Amino acid sequence: MRSGTCPSPSPVQRGLVLVRAAVLQAIGTLVSAGYVDKVEGWPLNYIALQLAVSANSLERPMRSLPLGGLLEKMVQKTSLATLEIIIASGRGISQELWVRLLGYVPHTPYTDSMTPLCRCLRILAAQRQQHRQAAHDCREPVASPTPQQLLARLLVLSASPFEGEGRGVAALLLLNALRPEMYGDEAEQWWMEIPAMVQYLDGHSKFSLDQTAWEHKLLEVARGLLFIFPAPEWVAFH
């Protein structure tokens, strides 16, 4: 291999990637066709495993990955597309999937996947809102991100709103969707700022946005939303 070039995948490496993608596509097809009623168990575990493998692999320097990470990115995109199929089918309204996806939000290896993950979570949040009683009944104590951690992370993601296929807008829309279940009606005047900020971004691009003014606005909203939580409950995001 020449210095500075990406390694070529071996036939075994290429074959394994194709098998991983094929299994993911098969799960999506089975769900779409109605052969899988719930995604708990091995389907969800397999999707989660592939997302984790891709996220961790893509943290390495791209030059060290076969084809510069293109094969791993393909698996990552297939995993996310399968998740979207499951959620759009209405068979993903489960506490296990909800907690699993929320758990990805605070972790930086999943930053590149955050736009579709936020979209999936926003759809799930709307579905849970429609089935509030059922969602309440199935809640169990779980090690999920706290509302404070989610708020902090989503605002951090919004600081660079046009990166990652517009993950800033996706993060703000998810934050707004999480409000009924996680944040309630406190600090309502600050929650009203979220749709206005999304609309503001819709009128700009990364070339026309005043980054300094945008970050100032985010800090202002963050300070306002901090009052939702008593001081001892606030945990620093890291």
C-alpha positions in Angstrom: 0.0 0.0 0.0 1.4 3.4 -1.0 1.9 6.0 1.8 -1.2 8.2 2.2 -3.6 5.8 0.3 -6.5 3.8 1.8 -6.1 0.1 2.1 -8.1 -2.0 -0.3 -10.6 -4.4 1.4 -9.8 -8.1 1.2 -12.5 -10.4 -0.4 -13.4 -11.5 3.1 -13.8 -8.0 4.4 -15.9 -7.0 1.4 -18.0 -10.2 1.8 -18.7 -9.6 5.5 -19.8 -6.0 4.8 -22.2 -7.2 2.1 -23.6 -9.9 4.4 -24.1 -7.3 7.2 -25.9 -5.0 4.8 -28.0 -7.8 3.4 -29.2 -8.9 6.8 -30.2 -5.3 7.7 -32.1 -5.0 4.4 -33.8 -8.4 5.1 -35.0 -7.1 8.5 -36.5 -4.0 6.9 -38.2 -6.1 4.2 -39.7 -8.5 6.8 -41.0 -5.6 8.9 -42.5 -3.9 5.8 -44.2 -7.1 4.7 -45.7 -7.6 8.2 -43.7 -10.8 9.0 -42.2 -9.2 12.1 -44.6 -7.7 14.5 -42.1 -6.4 17.0 -38.4 -5.4 16.7 -37.4 -6.4 20.2 -34.9 -9.2 20.5 -32.5 -10.1 17.8 -33.7 -7.7 15.1 -33.1 -4.6 17.3 -30.0 -6.1 18.8 -28.6 -6.7 15.3 -29.3 -3.2 14.2 -27.8 -1.8 17.3 -24.7 -3.9 16.9 -24.2 -2.7 13.4 -24.6 0.9 14.3 -22.1 0.5 17.1 -19.6 -1.2 14.9 -19.9 1.4 12.2 -19.8 4.3 14.7 -16.6 3.0 16.4 -14.9 2.1 13.1 -15.6 5.5 11.6 -13.9 7.2 14.6 -10.6 5.9 13.3 -8.7 7.9 10.6 -10.4 7.4 7.3 -7.1 6.6 5.6 -6.7 3.5 7.9 -10.1 2.1 6.8 -10.7 0.0 3.6 -11.8 2.3 0.8 -11.6 5.3 3.2 -14.5 4.0 5.3 -16.9 3.8 2.3 -18.0 0.2 3.1 -18.6 1.0 6.8 -20.6 4.1 5.8 -22.7 1.9 3.6 -23.5 -0.3 6.6 -24.2 2.7 8.8 -26.7 4.1 6.2 -28.4 0.8 5.8 -28.8 0.4 9.6 -30.4 3.9 9.8 -32.6 3.2 6.8 -33.8 0.0 8.4 -34.6 1.9 11.6 -36.6 4.4 9.6 -38.6 1.6 7.9 -39.3 0.0 11.3 -40.5 3.2 12.8 -42.6 4.3 9.8 -44.3 0.9 9.9 -45.7 1.7 13.4 -44.1 -1.5 14.8 -41.4 0.4 16.6 -43.4 1.8 19.5 -41.6 0.0 22.3 -39.8 1.1 25.4 -36.8 -0.9 24.4 -36.4 0.9 21.0 -37.1 4.3 22.6 -34.5 3.9 25.3 -32.0 2.4 22.9 -32.2 5.3 20.4 -32.2 8.0 23.2 -29.1 6.4 24.5 -27.2 7.2 21.2 -27.8 10.9 21.5 -25.2 11.9 24.1 -22.4 9.8 22.6 -20.1 11.5 20.2 -19.4 8.4 18.0 -23.0 8.7 16.8 -22.7 12.3 15.8 -22.6 11.6 12.1 -25.8 9.5 12.4 -27.6 12.2 14.4 -29.8 13.7 11.7 -31.6 10.4 10.9 -31.6 9.3 14.6 -33.2 12.6 15.6 -35.8 12.1 12.8 -36.5 8.5 14.0 -36.9 9.7 17.6 -39.1 12.6 16.6 -41.5 10.2 14.9 -41.4 7.8 17.9 -42.1 10.7 20.2 -45.2 11.6 18.2 -46.3 8.0 18.2 -45.8 7.8 22.0 -47.8 11.0 22.4 -50.7 9.4 20.5 -50.4 6.3 22.7 -49.6 8.0 25.9 -51.4 5.6 28.2 -49.7 2.6 26.7 -46.3 4.3 26.8 -46.9 5.1 30.5 -47.8 1.6 31.3 -44.7 0.1 29.7 -42.1 2.4 31.3 -39.6 0.7 33.5 -36.5 2.1 35.3 -33.8 2.2 32.7 -30.3 3.7 32.3 -31.3 6.3 29.8 -29.9 9.8 29.3 -31.4 12.3 31.7 -33.5 15.2 30.3 -30.7 17.5 31.3 -28.2 15.5 29.2 -30.5 15.4 26.2 -31.2 19.1 26.4 -27.5 20.0 26.6 -26.4 17.6 23.9 -29.2 18.7 21.4 -28.3 22.3 22.0 -24.6 21.5 21.4 -25.5 19.8 18.1 -27.5 22.9 17.1 -24.5 25.1 17.4 -23.3 24.0 13.9 -26.8 23.7 12.4 -25.8 22.9 8.8 -23.3 20.2 9.5 -24.2 16.5 9.0 -27.1 17.1 6.6 -28.7 19.7 8.8 -28.5 18.1 12.1 -29.0 21.4 13.9 -32.6 21.6 12.6 -33.1 17.9 13.3 -31.8 18.4 16.9 -34.1 21.4 17.6 -37.1 19.6 16.1 -36.4 16.6 18.4 -36.0 18.8 21.4 -39.4 20.3 20.7 -40.9 16.8 20.2 -39.4 15.6 23.6 -41.1 18.4 25.5 -44.4 16.8 26.3 -42.9 13.7 27.8 -39.7 15.0 29.4 -40.0 18.7 30.1 -43.7 19.6 30.5 -45.0 23.1 30.3 -42.4 25.0 32.4 -40.5 27.8 30.8 -43.1 28.0 28.1 -41.8 31.3 26.7 -38.5 29.7 26.0 -40.0 26.6 24.3 -41.8 29.0 22.0 -38.4 30.1 20.7 -37.6 26.6 19.3 -39.9 26.7 16.3 -38.9 30.3 15.6 -35.2 29.2 15.5 -36.0 26.4 13.1 -37.8 28.8 10.9 -34.9 31.2 11.1 -32.5 28.5 10.0 -34.8 27.6 7.1 -34.1 31.1 5.7 -30.3 30.7 5.9 -27.4 28.5 4.7 -24.0 27.9 6.2 -22.8 30.8 4.1 -25.4 33.4 5.2 -25.8 32.4 8.9 -24.2 34.8 11.4 -22.5 32.1 13.6 -21.8 34.5 16.5 -25.4 35.7 16.7 -26.7 32.1 16.4 -24.5 30.9 19.2 -25.6 33.8 21.4 -29.2 32.9 20.7 -28.6 29.3 21.7 -27.0 30.4 24.9 -29.9 32.6 25.7 -32.4 29.8 25.2 -30.2 27.4 27.1 -30.2 29.7 30.1 -33.9 30.1 29.9 -34.5 26.3 29.8 -32.2 25.7 32.7 -34.9 27.0 35.0 -36.9 23.8 34.3 -34.5 21.9 36.6 -33.7 22.6 40.2 -30.0 23.4 40.5 -29.0 20.1 42.2 -30.6 18.1 39.4 -28.5 19.8 36.7 -25.7 17.5 35.6 -22.9 18.9 33.4 -22.9 17.3 30.0 -19.6 15.8 28.9 
